[in-house]
Amino acid sequence: MKVRKINCPYCNIAMKYVGTKRIQLGKSNMIFEHLDNWLSGALPVSIYECPKCLKLEFFRYRK
Ligand SMILES: [Zn+2]
């Protein structure tokens, strides 16, 4: 998967690619509650982080 160029919406600087992690559904219900109906188990996501304000951006990993 290609690394995207993403700017932080708050700082308007480039966000850093952290990596692709598997998020365990059920422990992250706050964020992914609406996905529970059609996904079970772990959800692979690509994570980006703003080096300044530490905002996190998630993208669901596409196989
Ligand atoms: Zn920021």
N, CA, C, O and the ligand as a Tripos MOL2 file, in Angstrom:
@<TRIPOS>MOLECULE
protein
  253   251    64     0     0
PROTEIN
NO_CHARGES

@<TRIPOS>ATOM
      1 N           0.8450   -1.1960    0.0000 N.3       1 MET1
      2 CA          0.0000    0.0000    0.0000 C.3       1 MET1
      3 C           0.8810    1.2460    0.0000 C.2       1 MET1
      4 O           1.8920    1.3220    0.6980 O.2       1 MET1
      5 N           0.4690    2.1990   -0.7910 N.am      2 LYS2
      6 CA          1.2390    3.4350   -0.8960 C.3       2 LYS2
      7 C           0.9580    4.3470    0.2880 C.2       2 LYS2
      8 O          -0.1560    4.3840    0.8100 O.2       2 LYS2
      9 N           1.9750    5.0760    0.7020 N.am      3 VAL3
     10 CA          1.8180    6.0730    1.7610 C.3       3 VAL3
     11 C           1.2030    7.3270    1.1480 C.2       3 VAL3
     12 O           1.6690    7.8390    0.1300 O.2       3 VAL3
     13 N           0.1600    7.7980    1.7880 N.am      4 ARG4
     14 CA         -0.5090    8.9890    1.2550 C.3       4 ARG4
     15 C           0.1440   10.2510    1.7840 C.2       4 ARG4
     16 O           0.7990   10.2530    2.8270 O.2       4 ARG4
     17 N          -0.0520   11.3100    1.0430 N.am      5 LYS5
     18 CA          0.3650   12.6320    1.5100 C.3       5 LYS5
     19 C          -0.8360   13.2770    2.1750 C.2       5 LYS5
     20 O          -1.8190   13.6210    1.5190 O.2       5 LYS5
     21 N          -0.7430   13.4370    3.4840 N.am      6 ILE6
     22 CA         -1.8630   13.9900    4.2310 C.3       6 ILE6
     23 C          -1.3880   15.1600    5.0620 C.2       6 ILE6
     24 O          -0.3590   15.0850    5.7340 O.2       6 ILE6
     25 N          -2.1390   16.2360    5.0120 N.am      7 ASN7
     26 CA         -1.8300   17.3820    5.8610 C.3       7 ASN7
     27 C          -2.7690   17.4060    7.0510 C.2       7 ASN7
     28 O          -3.9580   17.1120    6.9290 O.2       7 ASN7
     29 N          -2.2200   17.7590    8.2010 N.am      8 CYS8
     30 CA         -3.0620   17.9220    9.3770 C.3       8 CYS8
     31 C          -4.0280   19.0840    9.1460 C.2       8 CYS8
     32 O          -3.6040   20.1690    8.7490 O.2       8 CYS8
     33 N          -5.3290   18.8650    9.3940 N.am      9 PRO9
     34 CA         -6.3140   19.9300    9.1590 C.3       9 PRO9
     35 C          -6.1710   21.0860   10.1440 C.2       9 PRO9
     36 O          -6.6840   22.1770    9.8960 O.2       9 PRO9
     37 N          -5.4820   20.8580   11.2530 N.am     10 TYR10
     38 CA         -5.3420   21.9120   12.2630 C.3      10 TYR10
     39 C          -4.0510   22.6980   12.0900 C.2      10 TYR10
     40 O          -4.0430   23.9220   12.2260 O.2      10 TYR10
     41 N          -2.9520   21.9930   11.7870 N.am     11 CYS11
     42 CA         -1.6440   22.6430   11.6960 C.3      11 CYS11
     43 C          -1.2360   22.9100   10.2540 C.2      11 CYS11
     44 O          -0.3370   23.7100    9.9930 O.2      11 CYS11
     45 N          -1.9090   22.2290    9.3100 N.am     12 ASN12
     46 CA         -1.5900   22.3820    7.8940 C.3      12 ASN12
     47 C          -0.1330   22.0170    7.5930 C.2      12 ASN12
     48 O           0.5250   22.6570    6.7720 O.2      12 ASN12
     49 N           0.3540   20.9790    8.2730 N.am     13 ILE13
     50 CA          1.6660   20.4280    7.9570 C.3      13 ILE13
     51 C           1.5040   18.9360    7.6690 C.2      13 ILE13
     52 O           0.4830   18.3320    7.9980 O.2      13 ILE13
     53 N           2.5250   18.3600    7.0550 N.am     14 ALA14
     54 CA          2.4280   16.9620    6.6410 C.3      14 ALA14
     55 C           2.3390   16.0350    7.8520 C.2      14 ALA14
     56 O           3.0860   16.1840    8.8190 O.2      14 ALA14
     57 N           1.4160   15.0770    7.7830 N.am     15 MET15
     58 CA          1.3000   14.0890    8.8460 C.3      15 MET15
     59 C           2.2520   12.9360    8.5730 C.2      15 MET15
     60 O           2.5520   12.6130    7.4240 O.2      15 MET15
     61 N           2.7230   12.3220    9.6570 N.am     16 LYS16
     62 CA          3.7090   11.2590    9.5610 C.3      16 LYS16
     63 C           3.0130    9.9080    9.5030 C.2      16 LYS16
     64 O           2.0990    9.6330   10.2800 O.2      16 LYS16
     65 N           3.4550    9.0690    8.5760 N.am     17 TYR17
     66 CA          2.9120    7.7200    8.4730 C.3      17 TYR17
     67 C           3.4500    6.8610    9.6130 C.2      17 TYR17
     68 O           4.6610    6.6780    9.7370 O.2      17 TYR17
     69 N           2.5630    6.3430   10.4360 N.am     18 VAL18
     70 CA          2.9870    5.5540   11.5980 C.3      18 VAL18
     71 C           3.1270    4.0910   11.2260 C.2      18 VAL18
     72 O           4.0740    3.4290   11.6510 O.2      18 VAL18
     73 N           2.1930    3.5820   10.4370 N.am     19 GLY19
     74 CA          2.2500    2.1850   10.0330 C.3      19 GLY19
     75 C           0.8610    1.6050    9.9240 C.2      19 GLY19
     76 O          -0.1330    2.2900   10.1630 O.2      19 GLY19
     77 N           0.7980    0.3390    9.5620 N.am     20 THR20
     78 CA         -0.4740   -0.3640    9.4870 C.3      20 THR20
     79 C          -0.5930   -1.2900   10.6860 C.2      20 THR20
     80 O           0.2380   -2.1730   10.8980 O.2      20 THR20
     81 N          -1.6360   -1.0710   11.4570 N.am     21 LYS21
     82 CA         -1.8360   -1.8650   12.6670 C.3      21 LYS21
     83 C          -3.1950   -2.5460   12.5910 C.2      21 LYS21
     84 O          -4.0850   -2.1250   11.8530 O.2      21 LYS21
     85 N          -3.3260   -3.6020   13.3690 N.am     22 ARG22
     86 CA         -4.6290   -4.2510   13.4930 C.3      22 ARG22
     87 C          -5.2680   -3.7770   14.7910 C.2      22 ARG22
     88 O          -4.7340   -3.9810   15.8810 O.2      22 ARG22
     89 N          -6.4040   -3.1490   14.6470 N.am     23 ILE23
     90 CA         -7.1320   -2.6740   15.8190 C.3      23 ILE23
     91 C          -8.1620   -3.7260   16.1960 C.2      23 ILE23
     92 O          -8.9580   -4.1650   15.3660 O.2      23 ILE23
     93 N          -8.1330   -4.1170   17.4450 N.am     24 GLN24
     94 CA         -9.0590   -5.1390   17.9180 C.3      24 GLN24
     95 C         -10.4200   -4.5200   18.1520 C.2      24 GLN24
     96 O         -10.5910   -3.6690   19.0250 O.2      24 GLN24
     97 N         -11.3780   -4.9530   17.3680 N.am     25 LEU25
     98 CA        -12.7250   -4.4290   17.5590 C.3      25 LEU25
     99 C         -13.2740   -4.9200   18.8870 C.2      25 LEU25
    100 O         -12.9920   -6.0380   19.3200 O.2      25 LEU25
    101 N         -14.0530   -4.0780   19.5170 N.am     26 GLY26
    102 CA        -14.5630   -4.4210   20.8340 C.3      26 GLY26
    103 C         -13.8170   -3.6400   21.8910 C.2      26 GLY26
    104 O         -14.3990   -3.2240   22.8930 O.2      26 GLY26
    105 N         -12.5310   -3.4400   21.6720 N.am     27 LYS27
    106 CA        -11.7720   -2.5830   22.5600 C.3      27 LYS27
    107 C         -11.7820   -1.1370   22.0630 C.2      27 LYS27
    108 O         -11.4080   -0.2160   22.7890 O.2      27 LYS27
    109 N         -12.2100   -0.9570   20.8300 N.am     28 SER28
    110 CA        -12.1910    0.3760   20.2240 C.3      28 SER28
    111 C         -13.6000    0.7820   19.8060 C.2      28 SER28
    112 O         -13.7890    1.4290   18.7760 O.2      28 SER28
    113 N         -14.5640    0.4050   20.5980 N.am     29 ASN29
    114 CA        -15.9460    0.6400   20.2170 C.3      29 ASN29
    115 C         -16.2790    2.1070   20.0250 C.2      29 ASN29
    116 O         -17.1700    2.4500   19.2490 O.2      29 ASN29
    117 N         -15.5670    2.9690   20.7280 N.am     30 MET30
    118 CA        -15.8380    4.3910   20.5990 C.3      30 MET30
    119 C         -15.6490    4.8670   19.1630 C.2      30 MET30
    120 O         -16.4110    5.6930   18.6630 O.2      30 MET30
    121 N         -14.6300    4.3360   18.5180 N.am     31 ILE31
    122 CA        -14.3030    4.8040   17.1740 C.3      31 ILE31
    123 C         -15.0170    3.9780   16.1090 C.2      31 ILE31
    124 O         -15.4900    4.5160   15.1080 O.2      31 ILE31
    125 N         -15.0900    2.6810   16.3310 N.am     32 PHE32
    126 CA        -15.5140    1.8010   15.2460 C.3      32 PHE32
    127 C         -16.8630    1.1350   15.5030 C.2      32 PHE32
    128 O         -17.1860    0.1130   14.8990 O.2      32 PHE32
    129 N         -17.6220    1.7070   16.3770 N.am     33 GLU33
    130 CA        -18.8940    1.0870   16.7260 C.3      33 GLU33
    131 C         -19.7670    0.8310   15.5040 C.2      33 GLU33
    132 O         -20.4420   -0.1940   15.4080 O.2      33 GLU33
    133 N         -19.7410    1.7750   14.5760 N.am     34 HIS34
    134 CA        -20.6290    1.6530   13.4260 C.3      34 HIS34
    135 C         -20.1660    0.5790   12.4410 C.2      34 HIS34
    136 O         -20.9060    0.2260   11.5230 O.2      34 HIS34
    137 N         -18.9610    0.0610   12.6200 N.am     35 LEU35
    138 CA        -18.4770   -0.9840   11.7300 C.3      35 LEU35
    139 C         -18.7570   -2.3770   12.2770 C.2      35 LEU35
    140 O         -18.5450   -3.3740   11.5860 O.2      35 LEU35
    141 N         -19.2290   -2.4480   13.5030 N.am     36 ASP36
    142 CA        -19.3690   -3.7400   14.1560 C.3      36 ASP36
    143 C         -20.3720   -4.6480   13.4650 C.2      36 ASP36
    144 O         -20.2830   -5.8710   13.5680 O.2      36 ASP36
    145 N         -21.3120   -4.0610   12.7710 N.am     37 ASN37
    146 CA        -22.3550   -4.8800   12.1580 C.3      37 ASN37
    147 C         -21.8160   -5.7510   11.0330 C.2      37 ASN37
    148 O         -22.3230   -6.8480   10.7970 O.2      37 ASN37
    149 N         -20.8080   -5.2740   10.3500 N.am     38 TRP38
    150 CA        -20.3450   -6.0320    9.1790 C.3      38 TRP38
    151 C         -18.8830   -6.4330    9.2740 C.2      38 TRP38
    152 O         -18.3580   -7.0540    8.3500 O.2      38 TRP38
    153 N         -18.2290   -6.1010   10.3450 N.am     39 LEU39
    154 CA        -16.8500   -6.5320   10.5480 C.3      39 LEU39
    155 C         -16.7330   -7.2080   11.8930 C.2      39 LEU39
    156 O         -17.3500   -6.7870   12.8720 O.2      39 LEU39
    157 N         -15.9390   -8.2580   11.9340 N.am     40 SER40
    158 CA        -15.6690   -8.8610   13.2380 C.3      40 SER40
    159 C         -14.1800   -9.1300   13.3410 C.2      40 SER40
    160 O         -13.4950   -9.2580   12.3260 O.2      40 SER40
    161 N         -13.6830   -9.2150   14.5510 N.am     41 GLY41
    162 CA        -12.2690   -9.4670   14.7420 C.3      41 GLY41
    163 C         -11.4600   -8.1960   14.6320 C.2      41 GLY41
    164 O         -11.9010   -7.1320   15.0650 O.2      41 GLY41
    165 N         -10.2770   -8.3030   14.0560 N.am     42 ALA42
    166 CA         -9.3600   -7.1740   14.0110 C.3      42 ALA42
    167 C          -9.5450   -6.3950   12.7180 C.2      42 ALA42
    168 O          -9.8140   -6.9600   11.6580 O.2      42 ALA42
    169 N          -9.3950   -5.1010   12.8340 N.am     43 LEU43
    170 CA         -9.5390   -4.2180   11.6790 C.3      43 LEU43
    171 C          -8.1740   -3.6290   11.3350 C.2      43 LEU43
    172 O          -7.6150   -2.8680   12.1250 O.2      43 LEU43
    173 N          -7.6270   -3.9720   10.1560 N.am     44 PRO44
    174 CA         -6.3390   -3.3950    9.7780 C.3      44 PRO44
    175 C          -6.4980   -1.9600    9.2850 C.2      44 PRO44
    176 O          -7.3080   -1.6810    8.4020 O.2      44 PRO44
    177 N          -5.7250   -1.0670    9.8590 N.am     45 VAL45
    178 CA         -5.8140    0.3390    9.4860 C.3      45 VAL45
    179 C          -4.4100    0.9130    9.2930 C.2      45 VAL45
    180 O          -3.4550    0.5050    9.9530 O.2      45 VAL45
    181 N          -4.3180    1.8500    8.3870 N.am     46 SER46
    182 CA         -3.0980    2.6470    8.2450 C.3      46 SER46
    183 C          -3.2510    3.8950    9.1020 C.2      46 SER46
    184 O          -4.2800    4.5700    9.0690 O.2      46 SER46
    185 N          -2.2130    4.1850    9.8640 N.am     47 ILE47
    186 CA         -2.3050    5.2670   10.8400 C.3      47 ILE47
    187 C          -1.3320    6.3860   10.4840 C.2      47 ILE47
    188 O          -0.1720    6.1440   10.1520 O.2      47 ILE47
    189 N          -1.8290    7.5990   10.5610 N.am     48 TYR48
    190 CA         -1.0050    8.7910   10.3590 C.3      48 TYR48
    191 C          -1.1120    9.6680   11.5970 C.2      48 TYR48
    192 O          -2.1580    9.7380   12.2430 O.2      48 TYR48
    193 N          -0.0070   10.3340   11.9130 N.am     49 GLU49
    194 CA          0.0180   11.1600   13.1150 C.3      49 GLU49
    195 C           0.6140   12.5180   12.7850 C.2      49 GLU49
    196 O           1.6050   12.6200   12.0610 O.2      49 GLU49
    197 N          -0.0070   13.5580   13.3270 N.am     50 CYS50
    198 CA          0.5650   14.8880   13.1720 C.3      50 CYS50
    199 C           1.6840   15.0600   14.1930 C.2      50 CYS50
    200 O           1.4430   14.8710   15.3860 O.2      50 CYS50
    201 N           2.9040   15.4120   13.7700 N.am     51 PRO51
    202 CA          4.0230   15.5510   14.7060 C.3      51 PRO51
    203 C           3.8570   16.7370   15.6560 C.2      51 PRO51
    204 O           4.5480   16.8200   16.6710 O.2      51 PRO51
    205 N           2.9610   17.6350   15.3360 N.am     52 LYS52
    206 CA          2.8250   18.8330   16.1590 C.3      52 LYS52
    207 C           1.7180   18.6880   17.2020 C.2      52 LYS52
    208 O           1.9700   18.8310   18.3980 O.2      52 LYS52
    209 N           0.4910   18.4030   16.7520 N.am     53 CYS53
    210 CA         -0.6260   18.3320   17.6990 C.3      53 CYS53
    211 C          -1.0080   16.8910   18.0290 C.2      53 CYS53
    212 O          -1.8770   16.6580   18.8700 O.2      53 CYS53
    213 N          -0.3590   15.9100   17.3640 N.am     54 LEU54
    214 CA         -0.5630   14.4840   17.6210 C.3      54 LEU54
    215 C          -1.9600   14.0040   17.2540 C.2      54 LEU54
    216 O          -2.4260   12.9850   17.7640 O.2      54 LEU54
    217 N          -2.6120   14.7240   16.3890 N.am     55 LYS55
    218 CA         -3.8710   14.1970   15.8640 C.3      55 LYS55
    219 C          -3.5960   12.9130   15.0910 C.2      55 LYS55
    220 O          -2.6000   12.8140   14.3740 O.2      55 LYS55
    221 N          -4.4830   11.9310   15.2410 N.am     56 LEU56
    222 CA         -4.3420   10.6690   14.5270 C.3      56 LEU56
    223 C          -5.3850   10.5800   13.4240 C.2      56 LEU56
    224 O          -6.5320   10.9970   13.5870 O.2      56 LEU56
    225 N          -4.9520   10.0220   12.2940 N.am     57 GLU57
    226 CA         -5.8640    9.8010   11.1760 C.3      57 GLU57
    227 C          -5.7840    8.3360   10.7960 C.2      57 GLU57
    228 O          -4.6940    7.7870   10.6340 O.2      57 GLU57
    229 N          -6.9440    7.7000   10.6540 N.am     58 PHE58
    230 CA         -6.9970    6.2780   10.3290 C.3      58 PHE58
    231 C          -7.5690    6.0730    8.9320 C.2      58 PHE58
    232 O          -8.4980    6.7640    8.5140 O.2      58 PHE58
    233 N          -6.9950    5.1140    8.2240 N.am     59 PHE59
    234 CA         -7.5890    4.6700    6.9720 C.3      59 PHE59
    235 C          -7.6950    3.1540    7.0150 C.2      59 PHE59
    236 O          -6.7350    2.4680    7.3650 O.2      59 PHE59
    237 N          -8.8390    2.6450    6.6670 N.am     60 ARG60
    238 CA         -8.9820    1.2000    6.6280 C.3      60 ARG60
    239 C          -8.0930    0.6340    5.5320 C.2      60 ARG60
    240 O          -8.0770    1.1340    4.4070 O.2      60 ARG60
    241 N          -7.3590   -0.4080    5.8710 N.am     61 TYR61
    242 CA         -6.4060   -1.0040    4.9490 C.3      61 TYR61
    243 C          -7.1570   -1.7330    3.8450 C.2      61 TYR61
    244 O          -8.0580   -2.5280    4.1110 O.2      61 TYR61
    245 N          -6.7750   -1.4530    2.6030 N.am     62 ARG62
    246 CA         -7.4100   -2.0950    1.4720 C.3      62 ARG62
    247 C          -6.4960   -3.1780    0.9350 C.2      62 ARG62
    248 O          -5.3420   -2.9070    0.6040 O.2      62 ARG62
    249 N          -6.9940   -4.3970    0.8440 N.am     63 LYS63
    250 CA         -6.1570   -5.5010    0.3780 C.3      63 LYS63
    251 C          -5.9800   -5.4460   -1.1280 C.2      63 LYS63
    252 O          -5.3030   -6.2990   -1.7020 O.2      63 LYS63
    253 ZN         -1.6640   18.9540   13.7860 Zn       64 ZN64
@<TRIPOS>BOND
     1     1     2 1
     2     2     3 1
     3     3     4 2
     4     3     5 am
     5     5     6 1
     6     6     7 1
     7     7     8 2
     8     7     9 am
     9     9    10 1
    10    10    11 1
    11    11    12 2
    12    11    13 am
    13    13    14 1
    14    14    15 1
    15    15    16 2
    16    15    17 am
    17    17    18 1
    18    18    19 1
    19    19    20 2
    20    19    21 am
    21    21    22 1
    22    22    23 1
    23    23    24 2
    24    23    25 am
    25    25    26 1
    26    26    27 1
    27    27    28 2
    28    27    29 am
    29    29    30 1
    30    30    31 1
    31    31    32 2
    32    31    33 am
    33    33    34 1
    34    34    35 1
    35    35    36 2
    36    35    37 am
    37    37    38 1
    38    38    39 1
    39    39    40 2
    40    39    41 am
    41    41    42 1
    42    42    43 1
    43    43    44 2
    44    43    45 am
    45    45    46 1
    46    46    47 1
    47    47    48 2
    48    47    49 am
    49    49    50 1
    50    50    51 1
    51    51    52 2
    52    51    53 am
    53    53    54 1
    54    54    55 1
    55    55    56 2
    56    55    57 am
    57    57    58 1
    58    58    59 1
    59    59    60 2
    60    59    61 am
    61    61    62 1
    62    62    63 1
    63    63    64 2
    64    63    65 am
    65    65    66 1
    66    66    67 1
    67    67    68 2
    68    67    69 am
    69    69    70 1
    70    70    71 1
    71    71    72 2
    72    71    73 am
    73    73    74 1
    74    74    75 1
    75    75    76 2
    76    75    77 am
    77    77    78 1
    78    78    79 1
    79    79    80 2
    80    79    81 am
    81    81    82 1
    82    82    83 1
    83    83    84 2
    84    83    85 am
    85    85    86 1
    86    86    87 1
    87    87    88 2
    88    87    89 am
    89    89    90 1
    90    90    91 1
    91    91    92 2
    92    91    93 am
    93    93    94 1
    94    94    95 1
    95    95    96 2
    96    95    97 am
    97    97    98 1
    98    98    99 1
    99    99   100 2
   100    99   101 am
   101   101   102 1
   102   102   103 1
   103   103   104 2
   104   103   105 am
   105   105   106 1
   106   106   107 1
   107   107   108 2
   108   107   109 am
   109   109   110 1
   110   110   111 1
   111   111   112 2
   112   111   113 am
   113   113   114 1
   114   114   115 1
   115   115   116 2
   116   115   117 am
   117   117   118 1
   118   118   119 1
   119   119   120 2
   120   119   121 am
   121   121   122 1
   122   122   123 1
   123   123   124 2
   124   123   125 am
   125   125   126 1
   126   126   127 1
   127   127   128 2
   128   127   129 am
   129   129   130 1
   130   130   131 1
   131   131   132 2
   132   131   133 am
   133   133   134 1
   134   134   135 1
   135   135   136 2
   136   135   137 am
   137   137   138 1
   138   138   139 1
   139   139   140 2
   140   139   141 am
   141   141   142 1
   142   142   143 1
   143   143   144 2
   144   143   145 am
   145   145   146 1
   146   146   147 1
   147   147   148 2
   148   147   149 am
   149   149   150 1
   150   150   151 1
   151   151   152 2
   152   151   153 am
   153   153   154 1
   154   154   155 1
   155   155   156 2
   156   155   157 am
   157   157   158 1
   158   158   159 1
   159   159   160 2
   160   159   161 am
   161   161   162 1
   162   162   163 1
   163   163   164 2
   164   163   165 am
   165   165   166 1
   166   166   167 1
   167   167   168 2
   168   167   169 am
   169   169   170 1
   170   170   171 1
   171   171   172 2
   172   171   173 am
   173   173   174 1
   174   174   175 1
   175   175   176 2
   176   175   177 am
   177   177   178 1
   178   178   179 1
   179   179   180 2
   180   179   181 am
   181   181   182 1
   182   182   183 1
   183   183   184 2
   184   183   185 am
   185   185   186 1
   186   186   187 1
   187   187   188 2
   188   187   189 am
   189   189   190 1
   190   190   191 1
   191   191   192 2
   192   191   193 am
   193   193   194 1
   194   194   195 1
   195   195   196 2
   196   195   197 am
   197   197   198 1
   198   198   199 1
   199   199   200 2
   200   199   201 am
   201   201   202 1
   202   202   203 1
   203   203   204 2
   204   203   205 am
   205   205   206 1
   206   206   207 1
   207   207   208 2
   208   207   209 am
   209   209   210 1
   210   210   211 1
   211   211   212 2
   212   211   213 am
   213   213   214 1
   214   214   215 1
   215   215   216 2
   216   215   217 am
   217   217   218 1
   218   218   219 1
   219   219   220 2
   220   219   221 am
   221   221   222 1
   222   222   223 1
   223   223   224 2
   224   223   225 am
   225   225   226 1
   226   226   227 1
   227   227   228 2
   228   227   229 am
   229   229   230 1
   230   230   231 1
   231   231   232 2
   232   231   233 am
   233   233   234 1
   234   234   235 1
   235   235   236 2
   236   235   237 am
   237   237   238 1
   238   238   239 1
   239   239   240 2
   240   239   241 am
   241   241   242 1
   242   242   243 1
   243   243   244 2
   244   243   245 am
   245   245   246 1
   246   246   247 1
   247   247   248 2
   248   247   249 am
   249   249   250 1
   250   250   251 1
   251   251   252 2
@<TRIPOS>SUBSTRUCTURE
     1 MET1         2 RESIDUE 1 A MET
     2 LYS2         6 RESIDUE 1 A LYS
     3 VAL3        10 RESIDUE 1 A VAL
     4 ARG4        14 RESIDUE 1 A ARG
     5 LYS5        18 RESIDUE 1 A LYS
     6 ILE6        22 RESIDUE 1 A ILE
     7 ASN7        26 RESIDUE 1 A ASN
     8 CYS8        30 RESIDUE 1 A CYS
     9 PRO9        34 RESIDUE 1 A PRO
    10 TYR10       38 RESIDUE 1 A TYR
    11 CYS11       42 RESIDUE 1 A CYS
    12 ASN12       46 RESIDUE 1 A ASN
    13 ILE13       50 RESIDUE 1 A ILE
    14 ALA14       54 RESIDUE 1 A ALA
    15 MET15       58 RESIDUE 1 A MET
    16 LYS16       62 RESIDUE 1 A LYS
    17 TYR17       66 RESIDUE 1 A TYR
    18 VAL18       70 RESIDUE 1 A VAL
    19 GLY19       74 RESIDUE 1 A GLY
    20 THR20       78 RESIDUE 1 A THR
    21 LYS21       82 RESIDUE 1 A LYS
    22 ARG22       86 RESIDUE 1 A ARG
    23 ILE23       90 RESIDUE 1 A ILE
    24 GLN24       94 RESIDUE 1 A GLN
    25 LEU25       98 RESIDUE 1 A LEU
    26 GLY26      102 RESIDUE 1 A GLY
    27 LYS27      106 RESIDUE 1 A LYS
    28 SER28      110 RESIDUE 1 A SER
    29 ASN29      114 RESIDUE 1 A ASN
    30 MET30      118 RESIDUE 1 A MET
    31 ILE31      122 RESIDUE 1 A ILE
    32 PHE32      126 RESIDUE 1 A PHE
    33 GLU33      130 RESIDUE 1 A GLU
    34 HIS34      134 RESIDUE 1 A HIS
    35 LEU35      138 RESIDUE 1 A LEU
    36 ASP36      142 RESIDUE 1 A ASP
    37 ASN37      146 RESIDUE 1 A ASN
    38 TRP38      150 RESIDUE 1 A TRP
    39 LEU39      154 RESIDUE 1 A LEU
    40 SER40      158 RESIDUE 1 A SER
    41 GLY41      162 RESIDUE 1 A GLY
    42 ALA42      166 RESIDUE 1 A ALA
    43 LEU43      170 RESIDUE 1 A LEU
    44 PRO44      174 RESIDUE 1 A PRO
    45 VAL45      178 RESIDUE 1 A VAL
    46 SER46      182 RESIDUE 1 A SER
    47 ILE47      186 RESIDUE 1 A ILE
    48 TYR48      190 RESIDUE 1 A TYR
    49 GLU49      194 RESIDUE 1 A GLU
    50 CYS50      198 RESIDUE 1 A CYS
    51 PRO51      202 RESIDUE 1 A PRO
    52 LYS52      206 RESIDUE 1 A LYS
    53 CYS53      210 RESIDUE 1 A CYS
    54 LEU54      214 RESIDUE 1 A LEU
    55 LYS55      218 RESIDUE 1 A LYS
    56 LEU56      222 RESIDUE 1 A LEU
    57 GLU57      226 RESIDUE 1 A GLU
    58 PHE58      230 RESIDUE 1 A PHE
    59 PHE59      234 RESIDUE 1 A PHE
    60 ARG60      238 RESIDUE 1 A ARG
    61 TYR61      242 RESIDUE 1 A TYR
    62 ARG62      246 RESIDUE 1 A ARG
    63 LYS63      250 RESIDUE 1 A LYS
    64 ZN64       253 GROUP 0 **** ****
